[in-house]
Amino acid sequence: MIFKLAAEREYLAAIRWYSNILPELGSQFEVAVEAAIAAVAANPQRFPVLSGMTREKIVDDFPYSVIYRFRAGRLTIVAVYHHSRKPFGWRHR
Protein backbone atom coordinates (compact mmCIF):
# COMPACT_ATOMS: atom_id res chain seq x y z
CA MET A 1 0.00 0.00 0.00
CA ILE A 2 1.19 3.48 -0.88
CA PHE A 3 -0.03 6.75 0.66
CA LYS A 4 0.25 9.77 -1.61
CA LEU A 5 2.01 12.55 0.30
CA ALA A 6 -1.04 14.84 0.13
CA ALA A 7 -3.24 12.06 1.52
CA GLU A 8 -0.86 11.41 4.39
CA ARG A 9 -0.67 15.12 5.21
CA GLU A 10 -4.44 15.61 5.26
CA TYR A 11 -4.89 12.45 7.32
CA LEU A 12 -2.37 13.59 9.95
CA ALA A 13 -3.83 17.12 9.96
CA ALA A 14 -7.30 15.70 10.60
CA ILE A 15 -6.00 13.56 13.49
CA ARG A 16 -4.41 16.68 15.02
CA TRP A 17 -7.60 18.71 14.50
CA TYR A 18 -9.81 16.10 16.18
CA SER A 19 -7.23 15.61 18.97
CA ASN A 20 -7.30 19.34 19.70
CA ILE A 21 -11.05 19.14 20.19
CA LEU A 22 -10.80 16.05 22.40
CA PRO A 23 -7.79 13.70 22.57
CA GLU A 24 -10.00 10.61 22.45
CA LEU A 25 -11.68 11.93 19.30
CA GLY A 26 -8.36 12.01 17.47
CA SER A 27 -7.79 8.38 18.41
CA GLN A 28 -11.31 7.42 17.35
CA PHE A 29 -10.79 9.12 13.99
CA GLU A 30 -7.50 7.30 13.48
CA VAL A 31 -9.12 3.93 14.29
CA ALA A 32 -12.02 4.65 11.92
CA VAL A 33 -9.71 5.58 9.02
CA GLU A 34 -7.49 2.55 9.64
CA ALA A 35 -10.60 0.33 9.62
CA ALA A 36 -11.69 1.88 6.31
CA ILE A 37 -8.24 1.25 4.83
CA ALA A 38 -8.29 -2.34 6.10
CA ALA A 39 -11.69 -2.89 4.44
CA VAL A 40 -10.33 -1.48 1.19
CA ALA A 41 -7.20 -3.65 1.39
CA ALA A 42 -9.31 -6.76 2.02
CA ASN A 43 -11.56 -6.18 -1.00
CA PRO A 44 -10.55 -3.18 -3.15
CA GLN A 45 -13.16 -3.86 -5.85
CA ARG A 46 -16.03 -3.70 -3.33
CA PHE A 47 -16.44 0.07 -3.07
CA PRO A 48 -18.01 2.49 -5.57
CA VAL A 49 -16.10 3.93 -8.50
CA LEU A 50 -15.78 7.72 -8.50
CA SER A 51 -14.05 8.01 -11.87
CA GLY A 52 -11.85 5.73 -13.93
CA MET A 53 -9.90 3.50 -11.54
CA THR A 54 -10.56 5.68 -8.49
CA ARG A 55 -12.87 4.41 -5.75
CA GLU A 56 -14.22 5.66 -2.43
CA LYS A 57 -14.75 4.11 0.99
CA ILE A 58 -16.70 6.32 3.40
CA VAL A 59 -15.19 6.40 6.89
CA ASP A 60 -17.64 5.26 9.57
CA ASP A 61 -18.79 7.94 12.06
CA PHE A 62 -16.80 10.79 10.46
CA PRO A 63 -17.43 13.05 7.44
CA TYR A 64 -14.44 11.66 5.53
CA SER A 65 -13.77 9.27 2.68
CA VAL A 66 -10.72 7.25 1.79
CA ILE A 67 -10.15 7.82 -1.93
CA TYR A 68 -7.97 5.15 -3.55
CA ARG A 69 -6.83 3.44 -6.71
CA PHE A 70 -6.15 -0.26 -7.13
CA ARG A 71 -4.03 -1.18 -10.14
CA ALA A 72 -1.96 -4.26 -10.86
CA GLY A 73 -2.40 -5.50 -7.31
CA ARG A 74 -1.18 -2.22 -5.79
CA LEU A 75 -3.34 -0.06 -3.52
CA THR A 76 -2.68 3.69 -3.54
CA ILE A 77 -4.43 5.99 -1.07
CA VAL A 78 -5.02 9.20 -3.01
CA ALA A 79 -6.87 11.20 -0.35
CA VAL A 80 -8.41 11.16 3.10
CA TYR A 81 -11.00 13.70 2.12
CA HIS A 82 -13.48 15.72 4.17
CA HIS A 83 -16.98 15.70 2.70
CA SER A 84 -17.36 19.48 2.92
CA ARG A 85 -14.39 20.13 0.63
CA LYS A 86 -14.69 20.81 -3.07
CA PRO A 87 -15.99 17.65 -4.76
CA PHE A 88 -13.28 15.99 -6.82
CA GLY A 89 -10.67 18.44 -5.49
CA TRP A 90 -8.37 15.44 -5.13
CA ARG A 91 -8.45 14.64 -8.88
CA HIS A 92 -5.13 16.28 -9.69
CA ARG A 93 -3.29 13.72 -7.53
Gaussian input, Z-matrix of N, CA and C with variables (Angstrom, degrees):
# hf/3-21g

backbone

0 1
 N
 C     1     B1
 C     2     B2     1     A1
 N     3     B3     2     A2     1     D1
 C     4     B4     3     A3     2     D2
 C     5     B5     4     A4     3     D3
 N     6     B6     5     A5     4     D4
 C     7     B7     6     A6     5     D5
 C     8     B8     7     A7     6     D6
 N     9     B9     8     A8     7     D7
 C    10    B10     9     A9     8     D8
 C    11    B11    10    A10     9     D9
 N    12    B12    11    A11    10    D10
 C    13    B13    12    A12    11    D11
 C    14    B14    13    A13    12    D12
 N    15    B15    14    A14    13    D13
 C    16    B16    15    A15    14    D14
 C    17    B17    16    A16    15    D15
 N    18    B18    17    A17    16    D16
 C    19    B19    18    A18    17    D17
 C    20    B20    19    A19    18    D18
 N    21    B21    20    A20    19    D19
 C    22    B22    21    A21    20    D20
 C    23    B23    22    A22    21    D21
 N    24    B24    23    A23    22    D22
 C    25    B25    24    A24    23    D23
 C    26    B26    25    A25    24    D24
 N    27    B27    26    A26    25    D25
 C    28    B28    27    A27    26    D26
 C    29    B29    28    A28    27    D27
 N    30    B30    29    A29    28    D28
 C    31    B31    30    A30    29    D29
 C    32    B32    31    A31    30    D30
 N    33    B33    32    A32    31    D31
 C    34    B34    33    A33    32    D32
 C    35    B35    34    A34    33    D33
 N    36    B36    35    A35    34    D34
 C    37    B37    36    A36    35    D35
 C    38    B38    37    A37    36    D36
 N    39    B39    38    A38    37    D37
 C    40    B40    39    A39    38    D38
 C    41    B41    40    A40    39    D39
 N    42    B42    41    A41    40    D40
 C    43    B43    42    A42    41    D41
 C    44    B44    43    A43    42    D42
 N    45    B45    44    A44    43    D43
 C    46    B46    45    A45    44    D44
 C    47    B47    46    A46    45    D45
 N    48    B48    47    A47    46    D46
 C    49    B49    48    A48    47    D47
 C    50    B50    49    A49    48    D48
 N    51    B51    50    A50    49    D49
 C    52    B52    51    A51    50    D50
 C    53    B53    52    A52    51    D51
 N    54    B54    53    A53    52    D52
 C    55    B55    54    A54    53    D53
 C    56    B56    55    A55    54    D54
 N    57    B57    56    A56    55    D55
 C    58    B58    57    A57    56    D56
 C    59    B59    58    A58    57    D57
 N    60    B60    59    A59    58    D58
 C    61    B61    60    A60    59    D59
 C    62    B62    61    A61    60    D60
 N    63    B63    62    A62    61    D61
 C    64    B64    63    A63    62    D62
 C    65    B65    64    A64    63    D63
 N    66    B66    65    A65    64    D64
 C    67    B67    66    A66    65    D65
 C    68    B68    67    A67    66    D66
 N    69    B69    68    A68    67    D67
 C    70    B70    69    A69    68    D68
 C    71    B71    70    A70    69    D69
 N    72    B72    71    A71    70    D70
 C    73    B73    72    A72    71    D71
 C    74    B74    73    A73    72    D72
 N    75    B75    74    A74    73    D73
 C    76    B76    75    A75    74    D74
 C    77    B77    76    A76    75    D75
 N    78    B78    77    A77    76    D76
 C    79    B79    78    A78    77    D77
 C    80    B80    79    A79    78    D78
 N    81    B81    80    A80    79    D79
 C    82    B82    81    A81    80    D80
 C    83    B83    82    A82    81    D81
 N    84    B84    83    A83    82    D82
 C    85    B85    84    A84    83    D83
 C    86    B86    85    A85    84    D84
 N    87    B87    86    A86    85    D85
 C    88    B88    87    A87    86    D86
 C    89    B89    88    A88    87    D87
 N    90    B90    89    A89    88    D88
 C    91    B91    90    A90    89    D89
 C    92    B92    91    A91    90    D90
 N    93    B93    92    A92    91    D91
 C    94    B94    93    A93    92    D92
 C    95    B95    94    A94    93    D93
 N    96    B96    95    A95    94    D94
 C    97    B97    96    A96    95    D95
 C    98    B98    97    A97    96    D96
 N    99    B99    98    A98    97    D97
 C   100   B100    99    A99    98    D98
 C   101   B101   100   A100    99    D99
 N   102   B102   101   A101   100   D100
 C   103   B103   102   A102   101   D101
 C   104   B104   103   A103   102   D102
 N   105   B105   104   A104   103   D103
 C   106   B106   105   A105   104   D104
 C   107   B107   106   A106   105   D105
 N   108   B108   107   A107   106   D106
 C   109   B109   108   A108   107   D107
 C   110   B110   109   A109   108   D108
 N   111   B111   110   A110   109   D109
 C   112   B112   111   A111   110   D110
 C   113   B113   112   A112   111   D111
 N   114   B114   113   A113   112   D112
 C   115   B115   114   A114   113   D113
 C   116   B116   115   A115   114   D114
 N   117   B117   116   A116   115   D115
 C   118   B118   117   A117   116   D116
 C   119   B119   118   A118   117   D117
 N   120   B120   119   A119   118   D118
 C   121   B121   120   A120   119   D119
 C   122   B122   121   A121   120   D120
 N   123   B123   122   A122   121   D121
 C   124   B124   123   A123   122   D122
 C   125   B125   124   A124   123   D123
 N   126   B126   125   A125   124   D124
 C   127   B127   126   A126   125   D125
 C   128   B128   127   A127   126   D126
 N   129   B129   128   A128   127   D127
 C   130   B130   129   A129   128   D128
 C   131   B131   130   A130   129   D129
 N   132   B132   131   A131   130   D130
 C   133   B133   132   A132   131   D131
 C   134   B134   133   A133   132   D132
 N   135   B135   134   A134   133   D133
 C   136   B136   135   A135   134   D134
 C   137   B137   136   A136   135   D135
 N   138   B138   137   A137   136   D136
 C   139   B139   138   A138   137   D137
 C   140   B140   139   A139   138   D138
 N   141   B141   140   A140   139   D139
 C   142   B142   141   A141   140   D140
 C   143   B143   142   A142   141   D141
 N   144   B144   143   A143   142   D142
 C   145   B145   144   A144   143   D143
 C   146   B146   145   A145   144   D144
 N   147   B147   146   A146   145   D145
 C   148   B148   147   A147   146   D146
 C   149   B149   148   A148   147   D147
 N   150   B150   149   A149   148   D148
 C   151   B151   150   A150   149   D149
 C   152   B152   151   A151   150   D150
 N   153   B153   152   A152   151   D151
 C   154   B154   153   A153   152   D152
 C   155   B155   154   A154   153   D153
 N   156   B156   155   A155   154   D154
 C   157   B157   156   A156   155   D155
 C   158   B158   157   A157   156   D156
 N   159   B159   158   A158   157   D157
 C   160   B160   159   A159   158   D158
 C   161   B161   160   A160   159   D159
 N   162   B162   161   A161   160   D160
 C   163   B163   162   A162   161   D161
 C   164   B164   163   A163   162   D162
 N   165   B165   164   A164   163   D163
 C   166   B166   165   A165   164   D164
 C   167   B167   166   A166   165   D165
 N   168   B168   167   A167   166   D166
 C   169   B169   168   A168   167   D167
 C   170   B170   169   A169   168   D168
 N   171   B171   170   A170   169   D169
 C   172   B172   171   A171   170   D170
 C   173   B173   172   A172   171   D171
 N   174   B174   173   A173   172   D172
 C   175   B175   174   A174   173   D173
 C   176   B176   175   A175   174   D174
 N   177   B177   176   A176   175   D175
 C   178   B178   177   A177   176   D176
 C   179   B179   178   A178   177   D177
 N   180   B180   179   A179   178   D178
 C   181   B181   180   A180   179   D179
 C   182   B182   181   A181   180   D180
 N   183   B183   182   A182   181   D181
 C   184   B184   183   A183   182   D182
 C   185   B185   184   A184   183   D183
 N   186   B186   185   A185   184   D184
 C   187   B187   186   A186   185   D185
 C   188   B188   187   A187   186   D186
 N   189   B189   188   A188   187   D187
 C   190   B190   189   A189   188   D188
 C   191   B191   190   A190   189   D189
 N   192   B192   191   A191   190   D190
 C   193   B193   192   A192   191   D191
 C   194   B194   193   A193   192   D192
 N   195   B195   194   A194   193   D193
 C   196   B196   195   A195   194   D194
 C   197   B197   196   A196   195   D195
 N   198   B198   197   A197   196   D196
 C   199   B199   198   A198   197   D197
 C   200   B200   199   A199   198   D198
 N   201   B201   200   A200   199   D199
 C   202   B202   201   A201   200   D200
 C   203   B203   202   A202   201   D201
 N   204   B204   203   A203   202   D202
 C   205   B205   204   A204   203   D203
 C   206   B206   205   A205   204   D204
 N   207   B207   206   A206   205   D205
 C   208   B208   207   A207   206   D206
 C   209   B209   208   A208   207   D207
 N   210   B210   209   A209   208   D208
 C   211   B211   210   A210   209   D209
 C   212   B212   211   A211   210   D210
 N   213   B213   212   A212   211   D211
 C   214   B214   213   A213   212   D212
 C   215   B215   214   A214   213   D213
 N   216   B216   215   A215   214   D214
 C   217   B217   216   A216   215   D215
 C   218   B218   217   A217   216   D216
 N   219   B219   218   A218   217   D217
 C   220   B220   219   A219   218   D218
 C   221   B221   220   A220   219   D219
 N   222   B222   221   A221   220   D220
 C   223   B223   222   A222   221   D221
 C   224   B224   223   A223   222   D222
 N   225   B225   224   A224   223   D223
 C   226   B226   225   A225   224   D224
 C   227   B227   226   A226   225   D225
 N   228   B228   227   A227   226   D226
 C   229   B229   228   A228   227   D227
 C   230   B230   229   A229   228   D228
 N   231   B231   230   A230   229   D229
 C   232   B232   231   A231   230   D230
 C   233   B233   232   A232   231   D231
 N   234   B234   233   A233   232   D232
 C   235   B235   234   A234   233   D233
 C   236   B236   235   A235   234   D234
 N   237   B237   236   A236   235   D235
 C   238   B238   237   A237   236   D236
 C   239   B239   238   A238   237   D237
 N   240   B240   239   A239   238   D238
 C   241   B241   240   A240   239   D239
 C   242   B242   241   A241   240   D240
 N   243   B243   242   A242   241   D241
 C   244   B244   243   A243   242   D242
 C   245   B245   244   A244   243   D243
 N   246   B246   245   A245   244   D244
 C   247   B247   246   A246   245   D245
 C   248   B248   247   A247   246   D246
 N   249   B249   248   A248   247   D247
 C   250   B250   249   A249   248   D248
 C   251   B251   250   A250   249   D249
 N   252   B252   251   A251   250   D250
 C   253   B253   252   A252   251   D251
 C   254   B254   253   A253   252   D252
 N   255   B255   254   A254   253   D253
 C   256   B256   255   A255   254   D254
 C   257   B257   256   A256   255   D255
 N   258   B258   257   A257   256   D256
 C   259   B259   258   A258   257   D257
 C   260   B260   259   A259   258   D258
 N   261   B261   260   A260   259   D259
 C   262   B262   261   A261   260   D260
 C   263   B263   262   A262   261   D261
 N   264   B264   263   A263   262   D262
 C   265   B265   264   A264   263   D263
 C   266   B266   265   A265   264   D264
 N   267   B267   266   A266   265   D265
 C   268   B268   267   A267   266   D266
 C   269   B269   268   A268   267   D267
 N   270   B270   269   A269   268   D268
 C   271   B271   270   A270   269   D269
 C   272   B272   271   A271   270   D270
 N   273   B273   272   A272   271   D271
 C   274   B274   273   A273   272   D272
 C   275   B275   274   A274   273   D273
 N   276   B276   275   A275   274   D274
 C   277   B277   276   A276   275   D275
 C   278   B278   277   A277   276   D276

   B1=1.4404
   B2=1.5238
   B3=1.3127
   B4=1.4601
   B5=1.5266
   B6=1.3230
   B7=1.4599
   B8=1.5206
   B9=1.3151
   B10=1.4609
   B11=1.5229
   B12=1.3238
   B13=1.4555
   B14=1.5281
   B15=1.3202
   B16=1.4724
   B17=1.5226
   B18=1.3338
   B19=1.4618
   B20=1.5212
   B21=1.3079
   B22=1.4624
   B23=1.5209
   B24=1.3262
   B25=1.4683
   B26=1.5260
   B27=1.3378
   B28=1.4658
   B29=1.5239
   B30=1.3130
   B31=1.4627
   B32=1.5282
   B33=1.3208
   B34=1.4591
   B35=1.5270
   B36=1.3279
   B37=1.4704
   B38=1.5263
   B39=1.3195
   B40=1.4625
   B41=1.5300
   B42=1.3248
   B43=1.4709
   B44=1.5302
   B45=1.3353
   B46=1.4696
   B47=1.5280
   B48=1.3268
   B49=1.4646
   B50=1.5246
   B51=1.3297
   B52=1.4642
   B53=1.5244
   B54=1.3201
   B55=1.4677
   B56=1.5240
   B57=1.3382
   B58=1.4639
   B59=1.5250
   B60=1.3069
   B61=1.4616
   B62=1.5224
   B63=1.3273
   B64=1.4653
   B65=1.5284
   B66=1.3164
   B67=1.4704
   B68=1.5325
   B69=1.3186
   B70=1.4655
   B71=1.5307
   B72=1.3325
   B73=1.4649
   B74=1.5265
   B75=1.3231
   B76=1.4567
   B77=1.5198
   B78=1.3215
   B79=1.4733
   B80=1.5200
   B81=1.3207
   B82=1.4662
   B83=1.5302
   B84=1.3314
   B85=1.4644
   B86=1.5262
   B87=1.3152
   B88=1.4655
   B89=1.5306
   B90=1.3137
   B91=1.4659
   B92=1.5281
   B93=1.3297
   B94=1.4660
   B95=1.5297
   B96=1.3231
   B97=1.4700
   B98=1.5242
   B99=1.3180
   B100=1.4659
   B101=1.5291
   B102=1.3334
   B103=1.4708
   B104=1.5281
   B105=1.3339
   B106=1.4642
   B107=1.5282
   B108=1.3229
   B109=1.4664
   B110=1.5317
   B111=1.3180
   B112=1.4706
   B113=1.5212
   B114=1.3297
   B115=1.4704
   B116=1.5239
   B117=1.3109
   B118=1.4662
   B119=1.5282
   B120=1.3274
   B121=1.4646
   B122=1.5254
   B123=1.3296
   B124=1.4636
   B125=1.5215
   B126=1.3313
   B127=1.4628
   B128=1.5306
   B129=1.3222
   B130=1.4651
   B131=1.5294
   B132=1.3215
   B133=1.4670
   B134=1.5298
   B135=1.3140
   B136=1.4675
   B137=1.5284
   B138=1.3085
   B139=1.4553
   B140=1.5274
   B141=1.3361
   B142=1.4648
   B143=1.5272
   B144=1.3262
   B145=1.4633
   B146=1.5238
   B147=1.3350
   B148=1.4634
   B149=1.5153
   B150=1.3177
   B151=1.4696
   B152=1.5170
   B153=1.3025
   B154=1.4658
   B155=1.5087
   B156=1.3271
   B157=1.4655
   B158=1.5270
   B159=1.3223
   B160=1.4520
   B161=1.5214
   B162=1.3397
   B163=1.4654
   B164=1.5280
   B165=1.3314
   B166=1.4645
   B167=1.5229
   B168=1.3271
   B169=1.4712
   B170=1.5244
   B171=1.3250
   B172=1.4520
   B173=1.5290
   B174=1.3266
   B175=1.4646
   B176=1.5263
   B177=1.3150
   B178=1.4673
   B179=1.5285
   B180=1.3300
   B181=1.4717
   B182=1.5214
   B183=1.3214
   B184=1.4603
   B185=1.5282
   B186=1.3374
   B187=1.4672
   B188=1.5328
   B189=1.3198
   B190=1.4620
   B191=1.5165
   B192=1.3156
   B193=1.4619
   B194=1.5160
   B195=1.3259
   B196=1.4594
   B197=1.5260
   B198=1.3190
   B199=1.4629
   B200=1.5268
   B201=1.3325
   B202=1.4695
   B203=1.5275
   B204=1.3228
   B205=1.4651
   B206=1.5227
   B207=1.3187
   B208=1.4653
   B209=1.5174
   B210=1.3249
   B211=1.4700
   B212=1.5169
   B213=1.3145
   B214=1.4655
   B215=1.5287
   B216=1.3280
   B217=1.4528
   B218=1.5140
   B219=1.3336
   B220=1.4651
   B221=1.5254
   B222=1.3222
   B223=1.4522
   B224=1.5232
   B225=1.3400
   B226=1.4576
   B227=1.5180
   B228=1.3360
   B229=1.4586
   B230=1.5189
   B231=1.3215
   B232=1.4604
   B233=1.5225
   B234=1.3464
   B235=1.4641
   B236=1.5244
   B237=1.3253
   B238=1.4641
   B239=1.5192
   B240=1.3204
   B241=1.4634
   B242=1.5236
   B243=1.3381
   B244=1.4642
   B245=1.5237
   B246=1.3029
   B247=1.4634
   B248=1.5263
   B249=1.3231
   B250=1.4613
   B251=1.5309
   B252=1.3137
   B253=1.4644
   B254=1.5244
   B255=1.3004
   B256=1.4572
   B257=1.5325
   B258=1.3391
   B259=1.4691
   B260=1.5303
   B261=1.2712
   B262=1.4662
   B263=1.5323
   B264=1.3154
   B265=1.4636
   B266=1.5190
   B267=1.2930
   B268=1.4736
   B269=1.5229
   B270=1.3253
   B271=1.4795
   B272=1.5115
   B273=1.3035
   B274=1.4691
   B275=1.5215
   B276=1.3174
   B277=1.4773
   B278=1.5072
   A1=109.22
   A2=114.77
   A3=121.62
   A4=108.13
   A5=116.77
   A6=123.44
   A7=107.41
   A8=118.13
   A9=119.72
   A10=107.42
   A11=117.62
   A12=121.89
   A13=111.32
   A14=117.46
   A15=120.42
   A16=111.27
   A17=117.46
   A18=121.37
   A19=110.53
   A20=116.67
   A21=120.50
   A22=110.97
   A23=116.11
   A24=120.45
   A25=111.52
   A26=116.90
   A27=117.84
   A28=111.22
   A29=117.41
   A30=121.52
   A31=110.45
   A32=117.39
   A33=121.61
   A34=111.89
   A35=117.35
   A36=121.01
   A37=110.75
   A38=117.03
   A39=120.44
   A40=110.80
   A41=117.60
   A42=120.20
   A43=109.74
   A44=116.63
   A45=120.33
   A46=111.04
   A47=116.77
   A48=121.21
   A49=110.27
   A50=117.37
   A51=120.67
   A52=111.35
   A53=118.08
   A54=121.47
   A55=111.93
   A56=116.26
   A57=119.89
   A58=111.59
   A59=117.17
   A60=120.79
   A61=109.24
   A62=115.17
   A63=122.32
   A64=106.79
   A65=118.52
   A66=120.29
   A67=113.72
   A68=116.92
   A69=119.65
   A70=111.27
   A71=115.93
   A72=120.08
   A73=110.97
   A74=116.56
   A75=120.21
   A76=111.40
   A77=115.92
   A78=120.43
   A79=111.23
   A80=117.12
   A81=120.76
   A82=110.80
   A83=116.10
   A84=119.86
   A85=110.25
   A86=116.38
   A87=120.60
   A88=110.98
   A89=117.72
   A90=122.02
   A91=110.29
   A92=117.01
   A93=120.81
   A94=111.36
   A95=117.29
   A96=120.64
   A97=110.26
   A98=117.43
   A99=120.47
   A100=111.01
   A101=117.50
   A102=121.01
   A103=110.49
   A104=117.04
   A105=120.61
   A106=110.45
   A107=116.51
   A108=120.70
   A109=110.45
   A110=117.00
   A111=120.30
   A112=110.94
   A113=117.43
   A114=121.14
   A115=110.55
   A116=116.13
   A117=121.34
   A118=110.04
   A119=116.75
   A120=121.00
   A121=111.20
   A122=116.88
   A123=120.87
   A124=112.61
   A125=117.00
   A126=120.55
   A127=109.76
   A128=117.98
   A129=121.62
   A130=114.76
   A131=117.76
   A132=120.37
   A133=112.36
   A134=117.30
   A135=122.52
   A136=113.91
   A137=118.27
   A138=121.31
   A139=111.97
   A140=116.68
   A141=121.07
   A142=114.07
   A143=113.71
   A144=121.91
   A145=108.41
   A146=116.08
   A147=120.95
   A148=110.19
   A149=115.69
   A150=121.49
   A151=108.05
   A152=116.06
   A153=120.43
   A154=112.23
   A155=116.06
   A156=122.73
   A157=111.84
   A158=117.34
   A159=121.81
   A160=110.64
   A161=115.25
   A162=121.66
   A163=109.99
   A164=114.41
   A165=120.82
   A166=111.03
   A167=114.97
   A168=122.02
   A169=106.82
   A170=117.25
   A171=121.60
   A172=108.41
   A173=115.33
   A174=122.16
   A175=108.42
   A176=116.80
   A177=121.09
   A178=110.85
   A179=115.79
   A180=124.56
   A181=115.67
   A182=119.03
   A183=122.25
   A184=109.05
   A185=117.54
   A186=120.26
   A187=112.75
   A188=115.96
   A189=122.91
   A190=110.57
   A191=114.81
   A192=121.94
   A193=108.95
   A194=114.75
   A195=121.35
   A196=105.34
   A197=115.83
   A198=122.80
   A199=106.64
   A200=116.59
   A201=118.92
   A202=111.45
   A203=113.09
   A204=122.16
   A205=108.01
   A206=115.09
   A207=120.50
   A208=107.19
   A209=115.21
   A210=121.67
   A211=109.14
   A212=114.63
   A213=121.42
   A214=111.85
   A215=115.98
   A216=120.45
   A217=115.02
   A218=117.85
   A219=121.38
   A220=110.73
   A221=116.18
   A222=123.25
   A223=109.16
   A224=115.95
   A225=121.49
   A226=108.69
   A227=116.82
   A228=121.83
   A229=106.77
   A230=115.55
   A231=122.43
   A232=111.03
   A233=116.55
   A234=120.28
   A235=110.32
   A236=114.34
   A237=122.63
   A238=102.07
   A239=115.02
   A240=121.85
   A241=112.54
   A242=115.72
   A243=121.72
   A244=109.69
   A245=116.40
   A246=121.87
   A247=114.46
   A248=118.24
   A249=119.42
   A250=112.88
   A251=117.42
   A252=120.91
   A253=110.89
   A254=115.28
   A255=121.77
   A256=110.26
   A257=116.96
   A258=118.63
   A259=110.81
   A260=115.94
   A261=124.13
   A262=112.85
   A263=117.46
   A264=121.10
   A265=112.71
   A266=116.37
   A267=122.66
   A268=112.22
   A269=118.04
   A270=121.64
   A271=115.20
   A272=118.51
   A273=120.90
   A274=113.26
   A275=117.81
   A276=121.24
   A277=111.97
   D1=139.62
   D2=179.54
   D3=-122.90
   D4=135.08
   D5=173.24
   D6=-102.30
   D7=120.77
   D8=170.44
   D9=-60.92
   D10=146.92
   D11=-177.02
   D12=-57.57
   D13=-43.14
   D14=179.95
   D15=-62.90
   D16=-37.64
   D17=178.14
   D18=-65.69
   D19=-43.77
   D20=179.50
   D21=-62.93
   D22=-42.28
   D23=179.99
   D24=-63.51
   D25=-45.46
   D26=-178.51
   D27=-69.70
   D28=-32.61
   D29=176.36
   D30=-63.55
   D31=-50.16
   D32=179.60
   D33=-64.60
   D34=-37.24
   D35=177.18
   D36=-64.37
   D37=-39.24
   D38=178.94
   D39=-67.78
   D40=-39.46
   D41=176.15
   D42=-59.81
   D43=-46.09
   D44=179.02
   D45=-61.52
   D46=-43.09
   D47=-178.42
   D48=-61.50
   D49=-49.52
   D50=178.83
   D51=-64.95
   D52=-36.98
   D53=178.98
   D54=-65.35
   D55=-33.26
   D56=177.43
   D57=-68.92
   D58=-29.60
   D59=176.20
   D60=-72.52
   D61=-48.84
   D62=-178.78
   D63=-161.50
   D64=120.39
   D65=-175.79
   D66=-51.09
   D67=-40.12
   D68=-179.52
   D69=-65.16
   D70=-30.59
   D71=-178.88
   D72=-66.99
   D73=-37.93
   D74=175.74
   D75=-61.29
   D76=-42.18
   D77=177.75
   D78=-66.14
   D79=-40.72
   D80=179.00
   D81=-63.83
   D82=-40.27
   D83=177.68
   D84=-62.95
   D85=-45.67
   D86=179.82
   D87=-59.33
   D88=-44.48
   D89=179.09
   D90=-63.00
   D91=-41.49
   D92=-179.10
   D93=-65.36
   D94=-42.17
   D95=178.75
   D96=-67.36
   D97=-43.16
   D98=178.60
   D99=-62.04
   D100=-36.98
   D101=176.78
   D102=-66.21
   D103=-39.41
   D104=177.45
   D105=-63.54
   D106=-43.27
   D107=179.02
   D108=-64.74
   D109=-40.27
   D110=177.87
   D111=-62.61
   D112=-40.17
   D113=178.11
   D114=-64.03
   D115=-40.68
   D116=177.85
   D117=-64.22
   D118=-46.21
   D119=-178.73
   D120=-62.87
   D121=-35.06
   D122=-179.22
   D123=-71.18
   D124=-32.01
   D125=-177.73
   D126=-155.16
   D127=76.89
   D128=-173.59
   D129=-62.94
   D130=-24.52
   D131=-178.32
   D132=-82.21
   D133=-6.30
   D134=-172.91
   D135=-71.67
   D136=-30.20
   D137=-169.11
   D138=-97.01
   D139=157.34
   D140=-171.53
   D141=-63.94
   D142=145.51
   D143=176.56
   D144=-79.74
   D145=133.03
   D146=174.08
   D147=-92.44
   D148=-46.10
   D149=176.31
   D150=-167.60
   D151=139.15
   D152=179.11
   D153=54.11
   D154=-118.55
   D155=-178.70
   D156=-99.43
   D157=7.10
   D158=-175.28
   D159=-94.07
   D160=132.64
   D161=-177.26
   D162=-126.55
   D163=169.18
   D164=-176.56
   D165=-134.80
   D166=134.98
   D167=170.00
   D168=-120.40
   D169=118.15
   D170=178.43
   D171=-73.59
   D172=135.35
   D173=179.38
   D174=-79.27
   D175=129.19
   D176=178.92
   D177=-63.47
   D178=136.28
   D179=171.98
   D180=70.32
   D181=3.81
   D182=179.12
   D183=-137.90
   D184=150.80
   D185=-178.81
   D186=-82.72
   D187=55.06
   D188=-178.61
   D189=-132.82
   D190=155.98
   D191=171.88
   D192=-128.54
   D193=148.07
   D194=169.42
   D195=-95.20
   D196=117.03
   D197=179.20
   D198=-100.69
   D199=129.66
   D200=-173.40
   D201=-147.97
   D202=164.42
   D203=172.41
   D204=-126.26
   D205=143.58
   D206=176.19
   D207=-128.17
   D208=110.75
   D209=-179.04
   D210=-135.41
   D211=135.87
   D212=175.51
   D213=49.03
   D214=41.36
   D215=177.67
   D216=76.25
   D217=7.34
   D218=-178.24
   D219=-114.11
   D220=128.23
   D221=-179.98
   D222=-97.38
   D223=126.17
   D224=177.76
   D225=-121.95
   D226=121.05
   D227=175.46
   D228=-83.63
   D229=115.97
   D230=-175.89
   D231=-89.25
   D232=-36.68
   D233=-177.15
   D234=-158.25
   D235=150.60
   D236=164.88
   D237=-116.76
   D238=96.31
   D239=-158.37
   D240=-112.53
   D241=127.49
   D242=177.45
   D243=-73.33
   D244=137.68
   D245=-175.53
   D246=-65.94
   D247=-19.00
   D248=179.97
   D249=-86.34
   D250=-7.81
   D251=179.48
   D252=-75.70
   D253=166.08
   D254=-179.70
   D255=-53.09
   D256=123.10
   D257=178.02
   D258=-56.45
   D259=136.80
   D260=179.05
   D261=62.34
   D262=20.99
   D263=175.73
   D264=-65.65
   D265=-16.40
   D266=-179.74
   D267=-85.40
   D268=-7.78
   D269=-171.38
   D270=-57.50
   D271=-30.17
   D272=-177.86
   D273=-70.74
   D274=-6.14
   D275=-175.79
   D276=-81.74

